[in-house]
Amino acid sequence: MSWADAAAFHVFGKPVLWTDLVGNVCALGTVWLAIRRTIWTWPVQLLGSVLLFVASVGAHITGNALKQALFGILAVYGWVKWSRGTRGGAELPIRSARLKERAALVGVMAAGTVAVALLFTYLNARGLDISWAPWPDAYIFVGSAVATWAQGRALVDFWIVWVAVDLVGVPLAFSSGLVVSGLVYGVFFVMVMIGFRGWLRQSRELRAVVA
């Protein structure tokens, strides 16, 4: 047995992988750090993405694995954007998305989910067994990408996108045997609501100062 599929302990007879456990601890840490608007959000997310990518590959959840790979790329993007935004000790310039930006986020999520789901379905039909749940996988993949991109641009709305992703992510994780991921998705929901409230208040304060 390799480190990638080594079990830390068992819950209800199912093994909890070290990669799943530590990766989700990093994921929780990422949300907590994002609530505090610290640059450390991104290196912790990058580490968690690597570990959860390994766990997802082992569980044959292709959509989640691809999501983690994209997370790694977007973590670098967010790291750069937040570094520039907080240069010289400045406050992270968070704000609510404009109407056109919100429409774009929704449009990309909808069109992206359809496109990726059809791709997964096509690959399954070709015998590649890319995903046992193409539509939920595609939704989580695209929604997570949109949320992380919006987070990198310091848009308050990224928290709402995460809520939408969690509503699908929780049942999919449990049904796939990733117990820790399922529990963490539930904790995410609570933390996301706290983060949204804090970011919204901060954005209003910044807007009042500028005005």
Secondary structure as a PSIPRED ss2 file (coil, helix, strand):
# PSIPRED VFORMAT (PSIPRED V4.0)

   1 M C   1.000  0.000  0.000
   2 S C   1.000  0.000  0.000
   3 W H   0.000  1.000  0.000
   4 A H   0.000  1.000  0.000
   5 D H   0.000  1.000  0.000
   6 A C   1.000  0.000  0.000
   7 A E   0.000  0.000  1.000
   8 A E   0.000  0.000  1.000
   9 F E   0.000  0.000  1.000
  10 H E   0.000  0.000  1.000
  11 V E   0.000  0.000  1.000
  12 F C   1.000  0.000  0.000
  13 G C   1.000  0.000  0.000
  14 K E   0.000  0.000  1.000
  15 P E   0.000  0.000  1.000
  16 V E   0.000  0.000  1.000
  17 L E   0.000  0.000  1.000
  18 W H   0.000  1.000  0.000
  19 T H   0.000  1.000  0.000
  20 D H   0.000  1.000  0.000
  21 L H   0.000  1.000  0.000
  22 V H   0.000  1.000  0.000
  23 G H   0.000  1.000  0.000
  24 N H   0.000  1.000  0.000
  25 V H   0.000  1.000  0.000
  26 C H   0.000  1.000  0.000
  27 A H   0.000  1.000  0.000
  28 L H   0.000  1.000  0.000
  29 G H   0.000  1.000  0.000
  30 T H   0.000  1.000  0.000
  31 V H   0.000  1.000  0.000
  32 W H   0.000  1.000  0.000
  33 L H   0.000  1.000  0.000
  34 A H   0.000  1.000  0.000
  35 I H   0.000  1.000  0.000
  36 R C   1.000  0.000  0.000
  37 R C   1.000  0.000  0.000
  38 T C   1.000  0.000  0.000
  39 I C   1.000  0.000  0.000
  40 W C   1.000  0.000  0.000
  41 T H   0.000  1.000  0.000
  42 W H   0.000  1.000  0.000
  43 P H   0.000  1.000  0.000
  44 V H   0.000  1.000  0.000
  45 Q H   0.000  1.000  0.000
  46 L H   0.000  1.000  0.000
  47 L H   0.000  1.000  0.000
  48 G H   0.000  1.000  0.000
  49 S H   0.000  1.000  0.000
  50 V H   0.000  1.000  0.000
  51 L H   0.000  1.000  0.000
  52 L H   0.000  1.000  0.000
  53 F H   0.000  1.000  0.000
  54 V H   0.000  1.000  0.000
  55 A H   0.000  1.000  0.000
  56 S H   0.000  1.000  0.000
  57 V H   0.000  1.000  0.000
  58 G H   0.000  1.000  0.000
  59 A C   1.000  0.000  0.000
  60 H C   1.000  0.000  0.000
  61 I C   1.000  0.000  0.000
  62 T H   0.000  1.000  0.000
  63 G H   0.000  1.000  0.000
  64 N H   0.000  1.000  0.000
  65 A H   0.000  1.000  0.000
  66 L H   0.000  1.000  0.000
  67 K H   0.000  1.000  0.000
  68 Q H   0.000  1.000  0.000
  69 A H   0.000  1.000  0.000
  70 L H   0.000  1.000  0.000
  71 F H   0.000  1.000  0.000
  72 G H   0.000  1.000  0.000
  73 I H   0.000  1.000  0.000
  74 L H   0.000  1.000  0.000
  75 A H   0.000  1.000  0.000
  76 V H   0.000  1.000  0.000
  77 Y H   0.000  1.000  0.000
  78 G H   0.000  1.000  0.000
  79 W H   0.000  1.000  0.000
  80 V H   0.000  1.000  0.000
  81 K H   0.000  1.000  0.000
  82 W H   0.000  1.000  0.000
  83 S H   0.000  1.000  0.000
  84 R H   0.000  1.000  0.000
  85 G H   0.000  1.000  0.000
  86 T C   1.000  0.000  0.000
  87 R H   0.000  1.000  0.000
  88 G H   0.000  1.000  0.000
  89 G H   0.000  1.000  0.000
  90 A C   1.000  0.000  0.000
  91 E C   1.000  0.000  0.000
  92 L C   1.000  0.000  0.000
  93 P C   1.000  0.000  0.000
  94 I C   1.000  0.000  0.000
  95 R E   0.000  0.000  1.000
  96 S C   1.000  0.000  0.000
  97 A C   1.000  0.000  0.000
  98 R C   1.000  0.000  0.000
  99 L H   0.000  1.000  0.000
 100 K H   0.000  1.000  0.000
 101 E H   0.000  1.000  0.000
 102 R H   0.000  1.000  0.000
 103 A H   0.000  1.000  0.000
 104 A H   0.000  1.000  0.000
 105 L H   0.000  1.000  0.000
 106 V H   0.000  1.000  0.000
 107 G H   0.000  1.000  0.000
 108 V H   0.000  1.000  0.000
 109 M H   0.000  1.000  0.000
 110 A H   0.000  1.000  0.000
 111 A H   0.000  1.000  0.000
 112 G H   0.000  1.000  0.000
 113 T H   0.000  1.000  0.000
 114 V H   0.000  1.000  0.000
 115 A H   0.000  1.000  0.000
 116 V H   0.000  1.000  0.000
 117 A H   0.000  1.000  0.000
 118 L H   0.000  1.000  0.000
 119 L H   0.000  1.000  0.000
 120 F H   0.000  1.000  0.000
 121 T H   0.000  1.000  0.000
 122 Y H   0.000  1.000  0.000
 123 L H   0.000  1.000  0.000
 124 N H   0.000  1.000  0.000
 125 A H   0.000  1.000  0.000
 126 R C   1.000  0.000  0.000
 127 G C   1.000  0.000  0.000
 128 L C   1.000  0.000  0.000
 129 D C   1.000  0.000  0.000
 130 I C   1.000  0.000  0.000
 131 S C   1.000  0.000  0.000
 132 W C   1.000  0.000  0.000
 133 A C   1.000  0.000  0.000
 134 P H   0.000  1.000  0.000
 135 W H   0.000  1.000  0.000
 136 P H   0.000  1.000  0.000
 137 D H   0.000  1.000  0.000
 138 A H   0.000  1.000  0.000
 139 Y H   0.000  1.000  0.000
 140 I H   0.000  1.000  0.000
 141 F H   0.000  1.000  0.000
 142 V H   0.000  1.000  0.000
 143 G H   0.000  1.000  0.000
 144 S H   0.000  1.000  0.000
 145 A H   0.000  1.000  0.000
 146 V H   0.000  1.000  0.000
 147 A H   0.000  1.000  0.000
 148 T H   0.000  1.000  0.000
 149 W H   0.000  1.000  0.000
 150 A H   0.000  1.000  0.000
 151 Q H   0.000  1.000  0.000
 152 G H   0.000  1.000  0.000
 153 R C   1.000  0.000  0.000
 154 A C   1.000  0.000  0.000
 155 L E   0.000  0.000  1.000
 156 V C   1.000  0.000  0.000
 157 D C   1.000  0.000  0.000
 158 F H   0.000  1.000  0.000
 159 W H   0.000  1.000  0.000
 160 I H   0.000  1.000  0.000
 161 V H   0.000  1.000  0.000
 162 W H   0.000  1.000  0.000
 163 V H   0.000  1.000  0.000
 164 A H   0.000  1.000  0.000
 165 V H   0.000  1.000  0.000
 166 D H   0.000  1.000  0.000
 167 L H   0.000  1.000  0.000
 168 V H   0.000  1.000  0.000
 169 G H   0.000  1.000  0.000
 170 V H   0.000  1.000  0.000
 171 P H   0.000  1.000  0.000
 172 L H   0.000  1.000  0.000
 173 A H   0.000  1.000  0.000
 174 F H   0.000  1.000  0.000
 175 S H   0.000  1.000  0.000
 176 S C   1.000  0.000  0.000
 177 G C   1.000  0.000  0.000
 178 L C   1.000  0.000  0.000
 179 V H   0.000  1.000  0.000
 180 V H   0.000  1.000  0.000
 181 S H   0.000  1.000  0.000
 182 G H   0.000  1.000  0.000
 183 L H   0.000  1.000  0.000
 184 V H   0.000  1.000  0.000
 185 Y H   0.000  1.000  0.000
 186 G H   0.000  1.000  0.000
 187 V H   0.000  1.000  0.000
 188 F H   0.000  1.000  0.000
 189 F H   0.000  1.000  0.000
 190 V H   0.000  1.000  0.000
 191 M H   0.000  1.000  0.000
 192 V H   0.000  1.000  0.000
 193 M H   0.000  1.000  0.000
 194 I H   0.000  1.000  0.000
 195 G H   0.000  1.000  0.000
 196 F H   0.000  1.000  0.000
 197 R H   0.000  1.000  0.000
 198 G H   0.000  1.000  0.000
 199 W H   0.000  1.000  0.000
 200 L H   0.000  1.000  0.000
 201 R H   0.000  1.000  0.000
 202 Q H   0.000  1.000  0.000
 203 S H   0.000  1.000  0.000
 204 R H   0.000  1.000  0.000
 205 E H   0.000  1.000  0.000
 206 L H   0.000  1.000  0.000
 207 R H   0.000  1.000  0.000
 208 A H   0.000  1.000  0.000
 209 V H   0.000  1.000  0.000
 210 V H   0.000  1.000  0.000
 211 A C   1.000  0.000  0.000
